[in-house]
Amino acid sequence: MTNTKALLKKIEALPEERISEIEDFVEFIAGREQERSTTRAANAASAPAFAAVWSNPEDDVYDAA
C-alpha cells in the first residue's frame, strides 16, 4: 500500500493541470466505490426475498452439479 504522504508529495510536484486530472480521477474512483457499495447493500437486502425462489426442492438437482 502506498504511503499517503509519499503520494501527496508526488501530486504536489505535478503541474496544476495534472492535479485537476488527478482530482477528476479520484472523484471517479469514489463514485465507483459508492455504486459498488450500494449494489452490495441492495444484494444483501434482497437475498431474503429471493431465498424461497433460489432454494426449493425442484432446483436441488442444479445444486448437486
Summary of the structure (lengths in Angstrom):
residues: 65
radius of gyration: 22.1
end to end distance: 39.6
largest distance: 63.5
contacts: 108
relative contact order: 0.06
helix: 85%
strand: 0%
